[in-house]
């Protein structure tokens, strides 16, 4: 039973990591990255590493995608400003 849960968690990690690489849109990619962080936290919990799982949950599924979304937003704003200022 325990090995089956580990195999399922590893498969979920593989699928979500592949999806994170395959998605081209930065906004969607950051959302898939957040899902990957949650799945990794589940894997760490299954592997009996709750401290690592909590760290992964905080950083990998919340902080990193948030910073990526804010960065994409800032870059898009700069692009709009430059287009407006061009003759």
N, CA, C and O atoms as a CHARMM CRD file, in Angstrom:
* protein
*
  348
    1    1 UNK  N      0.82200  -1.20400   0.00000 PROA 1      0.00000
    2    1 UNK  CA     0.00000   0.00000   0.00000 PROA 1      0.00000
    3    1 UNK  C      0.86300   1.26300   0.00000 PROA 1      0.00000
    4    1 UNK  O      0.60300   2.20000  -0.75500 PROA 1      0.00000
    5    2 UNK  N      1.88000   1.27900   0.84500 PROA 2      0.00000
    6    2 UNK  CA     2.73900   2.45300   0.95300 PROA 2      0.00000
    7    2 UNK  C      3.51700   2.72300  -0.31700 PROA 2      0.00000
    8    2 UNK  O      3.69400   3.87400  -0.71600 PROA 2      0.00000
    9    3 UNK  N      3.98700   1.64200  -0.96000 PROA 3      0.00000
   10    3 UNK  CA     4.74300   1.80700  -2.19200 PROA 3      0.00000
   11    3 UNK  C      3.86000   2.31800  -3.32400 PROA 3      0.00000
   12    3 UNK  O      4.32200   3.06600  -4.18600 PROA 3      0.00000
   13    4 UNK  N      2.60300   1.91900  -3.32200 PROA 4      0.00000
   14    4 UNK  CA     1.68000   2.37900  -4.36000 PROA 4      0.00000
   15    4 UNK  C      1.44100   3.88100  -4.24600 PROA 4      0.00000
   16    4 UNK  O      1.35000   4.57700  -5.25800 PROA 4      0.00000
   17    5 UNK  N      1.34100   4.37500  -3.02700 PROA 5      0.00000
   18    5 UNK  CA     1.13600   5.81200  -2.81800 PROA 5      0.00000
   19    5 UNK  C      2.36100   6.59000  -3.29300 PROA 5      0.00000
   20    5 UNK  O      2.22900   7.65700  -3.89200 PROA 5      0.00000
   21    6 UNK  N      3.53200   6.06400  -3.03100 PROA 6      0.00000
   22    6 UNK  CA     4.76500   6.71400  -3.47700 PROA 6      0.00000
   23    6 UNK  C      4.83500   6.73800  -5.00400 PROA 6      0.00000
   24    6 UNK  O      5.21900   7.74900  -5.59300 PROA 6      0.00000
   25    7 UNK  N      4.46800   5.63700  -5.63700 PROA 7      0.00000
   26    7 UNK  CA     4.49800   5.57000  -7.10000 PROA 7      0.00000
   27    7 UNK  C      3.50000   6.56600  -7.69800 PROA 7      0.00000
   28    7 UNK  O      3.81700   7.24000  -8.67800 PROA 7      0.00000
   29    8 UNK  N      2.30800   6.66400  -7.12400 PROA 8      0.00000
   30    8 UNK  CA     1.31000   7.61300  -7.61300 PROA 8      0.00000
   31    8 UNK  C      1.81300   9.03800  -7.44800 PROA 8      0.00000
   32    8 UNK  O      1.65300   9.85800  -8.35200 PROA 8      0.00000
   33    9 UNK  N      2.42100   9.34600  -6.30000 PROA 9      0.00000
   34    9 UNK  CA     2.94700  10.68900  -6.06800 PROA 9      0.00000
   35    9 UNK  C      4.06700  11.01100  -7.05500 PROA 9      0.00000
   36    9 UNK  O      4.13900  12.13000  -7.56400 PROA 9      0.00000
   37   10 UNK  N      4.93000  10.05400  -7.32500 PROA 10     0.00000
   38   10 UNK  CA     6.00300  10.26900  -8.30100 PROA 10     0.00000
   39   10 UNK  C      5.45800  10.48200  -9.70700 PROA 10     0.00000
   40   10 UNK  O      5.97100  11.31300 -10.45700 PROA 10     0.00000
   41   11 UNK  N      4.42500   9.73800 -10.06300 PROA 11     0.00000
   42   11 UNK  CA     3.80000   9.93500 -11.37500 PROA 11     0.00000
   43   11 UNK  C      3.17100  11.32100 -11.48300 PROA 11     0.00000
   44   11 UNK  O      3.26100  11.96700 -12.52700 PROA 11     0.00000
   45   12 UNK  N      2.53300  11.77600 -10.40300 PROA 12     0.00000
   46   12 UNK  CA     1.95300  13.12500 -10.41400 PROA 12     0.00000
   47   12 UNK  C      3.02700  14.19000 -10.55700 PROA 12     0.00000
   48   12 UNK  O      2.83400  15.18500 -11.25600 PROA 12     0.00000
   49   13 UNK  N      4.15500  13.98000  -9.89500 PROA 13     0.00000
   50   13 UNK  CA     5.27700  14.92100 -10.02500 PROA 13     0.00000
   51   13 UNK  C      5.78300  14.93800 -11.46400 PROA 13     0.00000
   52   13 UNK  O      6.04800  16.00500 -12.01900 PROA 13     0.00000
   53   14 UNK  N      5.91900  13.76000 -12.06800 PROA 14     0.00000
   54   14 UNK  CA     6.40600  13.69200 -13.44100 PROA 14     0.00000
   55   14 UNK  C      5.44500  14.38500 -14.40700 PROA 14     0.00000
   56   14 UNK  O      5.88100  15.10500 -15.30600 PROA 14     0.00000
   57   15 UNK  N      4.15400  14.17300 -14.22800 PROA 15     0.00000
   58   15 UNK  CA     3.16400  14.78400 -15.11800 PROA 15     0.00000
   59   15 UNK  C      3.14000  16.29700 -14.95100 PROA 15     0.00000
   60   15 UNK  O      3.12300  17.03300 -15.93700 PROA 15     0.00000
   61   16 UNK  N      3.13900  16.76200 -13.70800 PROA 16     0.00000
   62   16 UNK  CA     3.06600  18.21100 -13.49500 PROA 16     0.00000
   63   16 UNK  C      4.36900  18.90800 -13.90400 PROA 16     0.00000
   64   16 UNK  O      4.32700  20.04100 -14.38400 PROA 16     0.00000
   65   17 UNK  N      5.50900  18.26600 -13.72800 PROA 17     0.00000
   66   17 UNK  CA     6.77600  18.85600 -14.17500 PROA 17     0.00000
   67   17 UNK  C      6.83000  18.93100 -15.69600 PROA 17     0.00000
   68   17 UNK  O      7.31400  19.91400 -16.25600 PROA 17     0.00000
   69   18 UNK  N      6.33400  17.89500 -16.36200 PROA 18     0.00000
   70   18 UNK  CA     6.28000  17.91300 -17.81600 PROA 18     0.00000
   71   18 UNK  C      5.34000  19.00800 -18.31200 PROA 18     0.00000
   72   18 UNK  O      5.63100  19.69100 -19.29400 PROA 18     0.00000
   73   19 UNK  N      4.22300  19.16600 -17.63300 PROA 19     0.00000
   74   19 UNK  CA     3.27800  20.22500 -18.00800 PROA 19     0.00000
   75   19 UNK  C      3.89900  21.60200 -17.81000 PROA 19     0.00000
   76   19 UNK  O      3.67300  22.50500 -18.61600 PROA 19     0.00000
   77   20 UNK  N      4.67800  21.77100 -16.74600 PROA 20     0.00000
   78   20 UNK  CA     5.31300  23.06700 -16.48900 PROA 20     0.00000
   79   20 UNK  C      6.30400  23.42200 -17.59000 PROA 20     0.00000
   80   20 UNK  O      6.46300  24.59200 -17.93600 PROA 20     0.00000
   81   21 UNK  N      6.96400  22.41700 -18.13500 PROA 21     0.00000
   82   21 UNK  CA     7.92200  22.66000 -19.20700 PROA 21     0.00000
   83   21 UNK  C      7.20900  22.86300 -20.54200 PROA 21     0.00000
   84   21 UNK  O      7.65900  23.65200 -21.37400 PROA 21     0.00000
   85   22 UNK  N      6.10400  22.15600 -20.74700 PROA 22     0.00000
   86   22 UNK  CA     5.41300  22.18600 -22.03400 PROA 22     0.00000
   87   22 UNK  C      4.59600  23.46100 -22.25600 PROA 22     0.00000
   88   22 UNK  O      4.41000  23.88300 -23.39800 PROA 22     0.00000
   89   23 UNK  N      4.11300  24.07000 -21.18800 PROA 23     0.00000
   90   23 UNK  CA     3.27900  25.26300 -21.32000 PROA 23     0.00000
   91   23 UNK  C      4.15700  26.44500 -21.72100 PROA 23     0.00000
   92   23 UNK  O      5.23900  26.64100 -21.16800 PROA 23     0.00000
   93   24 UNK  N      3.68400  27.22800 -22.68700 PROA 24     0.00000
   94   24 UNK  CA     4.48400  28.34000 -23.21000 PROA 24     0.00000
   95   24 UNK  C      4.11400  29.69200 -22.60400 PROA 24     0.00000
   96   24 UNK  O      4.97300  30.56600 -22.48400 PROA 24     0.00000
   97   25 UNK  N      2.87000  29.87400 -22.22600 PROA 25     0.00000
   98   25 UNK  CA     2.41900  31.14600 -21.67600 PROA 25     0.00000
   99   25 UNK  C      2.97000  31.31000 -20.25400 PROA 25     0.00000
  100   25 UNK  O      2.75000  30.43500 -19.41700 PROA 25     0.00000
  101   26 UNK  N      3.67900  32.40600 -19.95900 PROA 26     0.00000
  102   26 UNK  CA     4.28900  32.56700 -18.63500 PROA 26     0.00000
  103   26 UNK  C      3.28200  32.57100 -17.48500 PROA 26     0.00000
  104   26 UNK  O      3.58900  32.08000 -16.39900 PROA 26     0.00000
  105   27 UNK  N      2.09800  33.10900 -17.70400 PROA 27     0.00000
  106   27 UNK  CA     1.10300  33.13900 -16.62900 PROA 27     0.00000
  107   27 UNK  C      0.63500  31.72600 -16.32200 PROA 27     0.00000
  108   27 UNK  O      0.58700  31.31200 -15.16300 PROA 27     0.00000
  109   28 UNK  N      0.29700  30.99900 -17.36100 PROA 28     0.00000
  110   28 UNK  CA    -0.13200  29.60900 -17.14800 PROA 28     0.00000
  111   28 UNK  C      1.00000  28.76000 -16.59900 PROA 28     0.00000
  112   28 UNK  O      0.77400  27.85800 -15.79200 PROA 28     0.00000
  113   29 UNK  N      2.20500  29.04500 -17.03200 PROA 29     0.00000
  114   29 UNK  CA     3.35700  28.29000 -16.55900 PROA 29     0.00000
  115   29 UNK  C      3.56900  28.49300 -15.05600 PROA 29     0.00000
  116   29 UNK  O      3.92300  27.55000 -14.34800 PROA 29     0.00000
  117   30 UNK  N      3.35900  29.69400 -14.57700 PROA 30     0.00000
  118   30 UNK  CA     3.51300  29.92900 -13.14500 PROA 30     0.00000
  119   30 UNK  C      2.40600  29.23300 -12.34900 PROA 30     0.00000
  120   30 UNK  O      2.63500  28.78300 -11.22600 PROA 30     0.00000
  121   31 UNK  N      1.21500  29.14400 -12.92900 PROA 31     0.00000
  122   31 UNK  CA     0.14400  28.41700 -12.24700 PROA 31     0.00000
  123   31 UNK  C      0.42700  26.91600 -12.20700 PROA 31     0.00000
  124   31 UNK  O      0.16600  26.25800 -11.20100 PROA 31     0.00000
  125   32 UNK  N      0.95600  26.38600 -13.29300 PROA 32     0.00000
  126   32 UNK  CA     1.33600  24.97200 -13.30500 PROA 32     0.00000
  127   32 UNK  C      2.49000  24.73900 -12.33300 PROA 32     0.00000
  128   32 UNK  O      2.56400  23.68500 -11.70100 PROA 32     0.00000
  129   33 UNK  N      3.37700  25.70100 -12.21100 PROA 33     0.00000
  130   33 UNK  CA     4.47100  25.60000 -11.24900 PROA 33     0.00000
  131   33 UNK  C      3.94400  25.55200  -9.81600 PROA 33     0.00000
  132   33 UNK  O      4.50100  24.85500  -8.96800 PROA 33     0.00000
  133   34 UNK  N      2.87500  26.29200  -9.55100 PROA 34     0.00000
  134   34 UNK  CA     2.25200  26.23700  -8.23500 PROA 34     0.00000
  135   34 UNK  C      1.67000  24.85000  -7.96400 PROA 34     0.00000
  136   34 UNK  O      1.78500  24.32300  -6.85700 PROA 34     0.00000
  137   35 UNK  N      1.05300  24.27500  -8.97400 PROA 35     0.00000
  138   35 UNK  CA     0.52000  22.90700  -8.83000 PROA 35     0.00000
  139   35 UNK  C      1.66100  21.92600  -8.59800 PROA 35     0.00000
  140   35 UNK  O      1.54400  21.02000  -7.77200 PROA 35     0.00000
  141   36 UNK  N      2.75000  22.10000  -9.31300 PROA 36     0.00000
  142   36 UNK  CA     3.92300  21.24800  -9.11300 PROA 36     0.00000
  143   36 UNK  C      4.44100  21.36400  -7.68700 PROA 36     0.00000
  144   36 UNK  O      4.84000  20.36400  -7.09000 PROA 36     0.00000
  145   37 UNK  N      4.44000  22.56700  -7.13900 PROA 37     0.00000
  146   37 UNK  CA     4.88000  22.74900  -5.75000 PROA 37     0.00000
  147   37 UNK  C      3.99500  22.00300  -4.76700 PROA 37     0.00000
  148   37 UNK  O      4.49100  21.41300  -3.80800 PROA 37     0.00000
  149   38 UNK  N      2.69100  22.02500  -4.99800 PROA 38     0.00000
  150   38 UNK  CA     1.76600  21.28900  -4.11800 PROA 38     0.00000
  151   38 UNK  C      1.99500  19.78900  -4.23800 PROA 38     0.00000
  152   38 UNK  O      2.00900  19.07500  -3.23500 PROA 38     0.00000
  153   39 UNK  N      2.17300  19.31300  -5.46700 PROA 39     0.00000
  154   39 UNK  CA     2.39000  17.87700  -5.67900 PROA 39     0.00000
  155   39 UNK  C      3.70400  17.43600  -5.03700 PROA 39     0.00000
  156   39 UNK  O      3.78200  16.35400  -4.45500 PROA 39     0.00000
  157   40 UNK  N      4.72600  18.26700  -5.14200 PROA 40     0.00000
  158   40 UNK  CA     5.99300  17.94500  -4.47700 PROA 40     0.00000
  159   40 UNK  C      5.83800  17.92600  -2.95700 PROA 40     0.00000
  160   40 UNK  O      6.44100  17.09500  -2.27800 PROA 40     0.00000
  161   41 UNK  N      5.03700  18.83400  -2.43300 PROA 41     0.00000
  162   41 UNK  CA     4.78600  18.83400  -0.99000 PROA 41     0.00000
  163   41 UNK  C      4.07700  17.54800  -0.57100 PROA 41     0.00000
  164   41 UNK  O      4.36300  16.99000   0.48900 PROA 41     0.00000
  165   42 UNK  N      3.16000  17.08500  -1.40200 PROA 42     0.00000
  166   42 UNK  CA     2.49400  15.80500  -1.11200 PROA 42     0.00000
  167   42 UNK  C      3.50100  14.66600  -1.15600 PROA 42     0.00000
  168   42 UNK  O      3.47900  13.78700  -0.29500 PROA 42     0.00000
  169   43 UNK  N      4.37900  14.67300  -2.14400 PROA 43     0.00000
  170   43 UNK  CA     5.40400  13.63300  -2.23200 PROA 43     0.00000
  171   43 UNK  C      6.29400  13.62800  -0.99700 PROA 43     0.00000
  172   43 UNK  O      6.58900  12.56700  -0.44800 PROA 43     0.00000
  173   44 UNK  N      6.72100  14.80500  -0.55800 PROA 44     0.00000
  174   44 UNK  CA     7.56600  14.86800   0.63200 PROA 44     0.00000
  175   44 UNK  C      6.82500  14.39400   1.87600 PROA 44     0.00000
  176   44 UNK  O      7.42200  13.79300   2.76900 PROA 44     0.00000
  177   45 UNK  N      5.53100  14.66300   1.93200 PROA 45     0.00000
  178   45 UNK  CA     4.74100  14.18600   3.05700 PROA 45     0.00000
  179   45 UNK  C      4.64900  12.66400   3.02800 PROA 45     0.00000
  180   45 UNK  O      4.76600  12.01200   4.06600 PROA 45     0.00000
  181   46 UNK  N      4.44300  12.10400   1.85400 PROA 46     0.00000
  182   46 UNK  CA     4.37300  10.64300   1.71700 PROA 46     0.00000
  183   46 UNK  C      5.70700  10.01400   2.08700 PROA 46     0.00000
  184   46 UNK  O      5.74800   8.92500   2.65800 PROA 46     0.00000
  185   47 UNK  N      6.77800  10.68800   1.76900 PROA 47     0.00000
  186   47 UNK  CA     8.11400  10.17900   2.10400 PROA 47     0.00000
  187   47 UNK  C      8.51700  10.49900   3.54200 PROA 47     0.00000
  188   47 UNK  O      9.67400  10.31400   3.91700 PROA 47     0.00000
  189   48 UNK  N      7.57700  10.97300   4.34000 PROA 48     0.00000
  190   48 UNK  CA     7.75100  11.25600   5.76900 PROA 48     0.00000
  191   48 UNK  C      8.80200  12.33600   6.02600 PROA 48     0.00000
  192   48 UNK  O      9.67200  12.19000   6.88500 PROA 48     0.00000
  193   49 UNK  N      8.69800  13.41300   5.26700 PROA 49     0.00000
  194   49 UNK  CA     9.54400  14.58200   5.48100 PROA 49     0.00000
  195   49 UNK  C      8.64400  15.81100   5.59300 PROA 49     0.00000
  196   49 UNK  O      8.61300  16.63600   4.68000 PROA 49     0.00000
  197   50 UNK  N      7.90700  15.94400   6.70700 PROA 50     0.00000
  198   50 UNK  CA     6.92900  17.02800   6.80700 PROA 50     0.00000
  199   50 UNK  C      7.55100  18.42200   6.85400 PROA 50     0.00000
  200   50 UNK  O      6.93900  19.38400   6.38900 PROA 50     0.00000
  201   51 UNK  N      8.75100  18.54400   7.40400 PROA 51     0.00000
  202   51 UNK  CA     9.38500  19.85900   7.44000 PROA 51     0.00000
  203   51 UNK  C      9.75000  20.34400   6.04100 PROA 51     0.00000
  204   51 UNK  O      9.58200  21.52000   5.71800 PROA 51     0.00000
  205   52 UNK  N     10.24900  19.42800   5.21800 PROA 52     0.00000
  206   52 UNK  CA    10.56400  19.77500   3.83600 PROA 52     0.00000
  207   52 UNK  C      9.28100  20.05700   3.06300 PROA 52     0.00000
  208   52 UNK  O      9.25000  20.93900   2.20500 PROA 52     0.00000
  209   53 UNK  N      8.21900  19.30500   3.36800 PROA 53     0.00000
  210   53 UNK  CA     6.93400  19.51000   2.69200 PROA 53     0.00000
  211   53 UNK  C      6.37300  20.89500   3.00100 PROA 53     0.00000
  212   53 UNK  O      5.85000  21.56200   2.10800 PROA 53     0.00000
  213   54 UNK  N      6.47600  21.33100   4.24400 PROA 54     0.00000
  214   54 UNK  CA     5.98800  22.66500   4.59900 PROA 54     0.00000
  215   54 UNK  C      6.79700  23.76100   3.91600 PROA 54     0.00000
  216   54 UNK  O      6.24100  24.75900   3.45800 PROA 54     0.00000
  217   55 UNK  N      8.09500  23.57400   3.85300 PROA 55     0.00000
  218   55 UNK  CA     8.93500  24.54800   3.15400 PROA 55     0.00000
  219   55 UNK  C      8.59600  24.60000   1.67100 PROA 55     0.00000
  220   55 UNK  O      8.51100  25.67600   1.08000 PROA 55     0.00000
  221   56 UNK  N      8.40500  23.43300   1.08000 PROA 56     0.00000
  222   56 UNK  CA     8.04200  23.37200  -0.33300 PROA 56     0.00000
  223   56 UNK  C      6.68700  24.00500  -0.57900 PROA 56     0.00000
  224   56 UNK  O      6.48800  24.68900  -1.58300 PROA 56     0.00000
  225   57 UNK  N      5.76900  23.78400   0.31800 PROA 57     0.00000
  226   57 UNK  CA     4.43600  24.35700   0.18000 PROA 57     0.00000
  227   57 UNK  C      4.49400  25.88200   0.22700 PROA 57     0.00000
  228   57 UNK  O      3.81100  26.55600  -0.54300 PROA 57     0.00000
  229   58 UNK  N      5.30200  26.41700   1.12400 PROA 58     0.00000
  230   58 UNK  CA     5.39500  27.87100   1.25700 PROA 58     0.00000
  231   58 UNK  C      6.14600  28.50600   0.08800 PROA 58     0.00000
  232   58 UNK  O      5.69200  29.49400  -0.48900 PROA 58     0.00000
  233   59 UNK  N      7.27500  27.94100  -0.24800 PROA 59     0.00000
  234   59 UNK  CA     8.12800  28.55600  -1.26600 PROA 59     0.00000
  235   59 UNK  C      7.73800  28.11300  -2.67700 PROA 59     0.00000
  236   59 UNK  O      7.55700  28.94700  -3.56500 PROA 59     0.00000
  237   60 UNK  N      7.61000  26.81200  -2.87700 PROA 60     0.00000
  238   60 UNK  CA     7.39600  26.28100  -4.21500 PROA 60     0.00000
  239   60 UNK  C      6.01000  26.49000  -4.77300 PROA 60     0.00000
  240   60 UNK  O      5.83800  26.61500  -5.98600 PROA 60     0.00000
  241   61 UNK  N      5.00800  26.52900  -3.89400 PROA 61     0.00000
  242   61 UNK  CA     3.65400  26.64600  -4.42500 PROA 61     0.00000
  243   61 UNK  C      3.02100  28.00100  -4.15400 PROA 61     0.00000
  244   61 UNK  O      1.93300  28.27600  -4.65900 PROA 61     0.00000
  245   62 UNK  N      3.66300  28.84400  -3.38100 PROA 62     0.00000
  246   62 UNK  CA     3.08000  30.15400  -3.09700 PROA 62     0.00000
  247   62 UNK  C      4.01000  31.30000  -3.50700 PROA 62     0.00000
  248   62 UNK  O      3.63200  32.14700  -4.31600 PROA 62     0.00000
  249   63 UNK  N      5.18600  31.32400  -2.96700 PROA 63     0.00000
  250   63 UNK  CA     6.06900  32.47400  -3.15500 PROA 63     0.00000
  251   63 UNK  C      6.64000  32.57400  -4.57300 PROA 63     0.00000
  252   63 UNK  O      6.57600  33.63700  -5.19000 PROA 63     0.00000
  253   64 UNK  N      7.18900  31.49100  -5.08500 PROA 64     0.00000
  254   64 UNK  CA     7.80200  31.52600  -6.41300 PROA 64     0.00000
  255   64 UNK  C      6.79700  31.84600  -7.52300 PROA 64     0.00000
  256   64 UNK  O      7.07500  32.71400  -8.35000 PROA 64     0.00000
  257   65 UNK  N      5.63300  31.17300  -7.57100 PROA 65     0.00000
  258   65 UNK  CA     4.66700  31.55800  -8.61600 PROA 65     0.00000
  259   65 UNK  C      4.16900  32.99400  -8.47400 PROA 65     0.00000
  260   65 UNK  O      3.92300  33.66600  -9.47600 PROA 65     0.00000
  261   66 UNK  N      4.02200  33.46700  -7.24400 PROA 66     0.00000
  262   66 UNK  CA     3.59600  34.84900  -7.03800 PROA 66     0.00000
  263   66 UNK  C      4.63300  35.81900  -7.58500 PROA 66     0.00000
  264   66 UNK  O      4.27500  36.79100  -8.25000 PROA 66     0.00000
  265   67 UNK  N      5.89400  35.57500  -7.32100 PROA 67     0.00000
  266   67 UNK  CA     6.95100  36.44200  -7.84600 PROA 67     0.00000
  267   67 UNK  C      7.00500  36.39500  -9.37400 PROA 67     0.00000
  268   67 UNK  O      7.23700  37.41700 -10.02000 PROA 67     0.00000
  269   68 UNK  N      6.79400  35.21800  -9.94800 PROA 68     0.00000
  270   68 UNK  CA     6.76600  35.11900 -11.40300 PROA 68     0.00000
  271   68 UNK  C      5.58700  35.88400 -11.99600 PROA 68     0.00000
  272   68 UNK  O      5.74200  36.56700 -13.00800 PROA 68     0.00000
  273   69 UNK  N      4.41700  35.77900 -11.38300 PROA 69     0.00000
  274   69 UNK  CA     3.25500  36.51000 -11.87900 PROA 69     0.00000
  275   69 UNK  C      3.46500  38.02100 -11.79100 PROA 69     0.00000
  276   69 UNK  O      3.10200  38.75500 -12.71000 PROA 69     0.00000
  277   70 UNK  N      4.04500  38.47800 -10.69800 PROA 70     0.00000
  278   70 UNK  CA     4.32100  39.90900 -10.56100 PROA 70     0.00000
  279   70 UNK  C      5.34400  40.38000 -11.59200 PROA 70     0.00000
  280   70 UNK  O      5.23100  41.48800 -12.11800 PROA 70     0.00000
  281   71 UNK  N      6.32300  39.55800 -11.87700 PROA 71     0.00000
  282   71 UNK  CA     7.33300  39.91200 -12.86700 PROA 71     0.00000
  283   71 UNK  C      6.72800  39.99400 -14.26300 PROA 71     0.00000
  284   71 UNK  O      7.01500  40.92600 -15.01500 PROA 71     0.00000
  285   72 UNK  N      5.89500  39.02400 -14.60700 PROA 72     0.00000
  286   72 UNK  CA     5.24200  39.03900 -15.92000 PROA 72     0.00000
  287   72 UNK  C      4.36000  40.27200 -16.05500 PROA 72     0.00000
  288   72 UNK  O      4.32500  40.89900 -17.11300 PROA 72     0.00000
  289   73 UNK  N      3.65400  40.62000 -14.99700 PROA 73     0.00000
  290   73 UNK  CA     2.79700  41.80100 -15.01800 PROA 73     0.00000
  291   73 UNK  C      3.60800  43.07300 -15.25100 PROA 73     0.00000
  292   73 UNK  O      3.21600  43.93800 -16.03400 PROA 73     0.00000
  293   74 UNK  N      4.74200  43.17300 -14.56400 PROA 74     0.00000
  294   74 UNK  CA     5.59400  44.35500 -14.70400 PROA 74     0.00000
  295   74 UNK  C      6.16600  44.45100 -16.12200 PROA 74     0.00000
  296   74 UNK  O      6.21800  45.54100 -16.69200 PROA 74     0.00000
  297   75 UNK  N      6.58800  43.34300 -16.68600 PROA 75     0.00000
  298   75 UNK  CA     7.15000  43.34100 -18.03400 PROA 75     0.00000
  299   75 UNK  C      6.08400  43.73000 -19.05400 PROA 75     0.00000
  300   75 UNK  O      6.36900  44.48600 -19.98300 PROA 75     0.00000
  301   76 UNK  N      4.86400  43.22800 -18.89600 PROA 76     0.00000
  302   76 UNK  CA     3.79100  43.58700 -19.81900 PROA 76     0.00000
  303   76 UNK  C      3.46100  45.06900 -19.73700 PROA 76     0.00000
  304   76 UNK  O      3.18400  45.69700 -20.75900 PROA 76     0.00000
  305   77 UNK  N      3.48500  45.63900 -18.53500 PROA 77     0.00000
  306   77 UNK  CA     3.22500  47.07200 -18.38300 PROA 77     0.00000
  307   77 UNK  C      4.28900  47.90000 -19.09000 PROA 77     0.00000
  308   77 UNK  O      3.97100  48.88300 -19.76000 PROA 77     0.00000
  309   78 UNK  N      5.55100  47.50400 -18.94400 PROA 78     0.00000
  310   78 UNK  CA     6.63000  48.23700 -19.60500 PROA 78     0.00000
  311   78 UNK  C      6.48900  48.17100 -21.11500 PROA 78     0.00000
  312   78 UNK  O      6.74900  49.15100 -21.81200 PROA 78     0.00000
  313   79 UNK  N      6.07800  47.01500 -21.62100 PROA 79     0.00000
  314   79 UNK  CA     5.88100  46.87400 -23.07000 PROA 79     0.00000
  315   79 UNK  C      4.77800  47.78400 -23.57300 PROA 79     0.00000
  316   79 UNK  O      4.89700  48.36900 -24.65000 PROA 79     0.00000
  317   80 UNK  N      3.69400  47.90900 -22.79600 PROA 80     0.00000
  318   80 UNK  CA     2.59600  48.80000 -23.19200 PROA 80     0.00000
  319   80 UNK  C      3.04900  50.25100 -23.18600 PROA 80     0.00000
  320   80 UNK  O      2.70800  51.01000 -24.09300 PROA 80     0.00000
  321   81 UNK  N      3.80500  50.64000 -22.18300 PROA 81     0.00000
  322   81 UNK  CA     4.28600  52.02500 -22.08500 PROA 81     0.00000
  323   81 UNK  C      5.18300  52.36200 -23.26900 PROA 81     0.00000
  324   81 UNK  O      5.07800  53.44600 -23.84400 PROA 81     0.00000
  325   82 UNK  N      6.06000  51.43900 -23.62900 PROA 82     0.00000
  326   82 UNK  CA     6.96400  51.69700 -24.74700 PROA 82     0.00000
  327   82 UNK  C      6.19400  51.84000 -26.04900 PROA 82     0.00000
  328   82 UNK  O      6.52100  52.68500 -26.88200 PROA 82     0.00000
  329   83 UNK  N      5.16400  51.00600 -26.22300 PROA 83     0.00000
  330   83 UNK  CA     4.36600  51.10100 -27.45500 PROA 83     0.00000
  331   83 UNK  C      3.59100  52.40000 -27.50000 PROA 83     0.00000
  332   83 UNK  O      3.41200  52.96800 -28.57700 PROA 83     0.00000
  333   84 UNK  N      3.12600  52.88700 -26.35900 PROA 84     0.00000
  334   84 UNK  CA     2.39400  54.15400 -26.31500 PROA 84     0.00000
  335   84 UNK  C      3.29700  55.35800 -26.59900 PROA 84     0.00000
  336   84 UNK  O      2.85100  56.35000 -27.17600 PROA 84     0.00000
  337   85 UNK  N      4.55400  55.26800 -26.19700 PROA 85     0.00000
  338   85 UNK  CA     5.47800  56.38200 -26.38100 PROA 85     0.00000
  339   85 UNK  C      6.14800  56.40800 -27.74800 PROA 85     0.00000
  340   85 UNK  O      6.80000  57.39500 -28.09000 PROA 85     0.00000
  341   86 UNK  N      6.00600  55.35800 -28.52800 PROA 86     0.00000
  342   86 UNK  CA     6.61100  55.34000 -29.85600 PROA 86     0.00000
  343   86 UNK  C      5.80000  56.21900 -30.80100 PROA 86     0.00000
  344   86 UNK  O      4.57500  56.29300 -30.70200 PROA 86     0.00000
  345   87 UNK  N      6.50800  56.88900 -31.72800 PROA 87     0.00000
  346   87 UNK  CA     5.79400  57.76400 -32.67900 PROA 87     0.00000
  347   87 UNK  C      5.05800  57.00800 -33.74100 PROA 87     0.00000
  348   87 UNK  O      4.42000  57.61500 -34.60100 PROA 87     0.00000
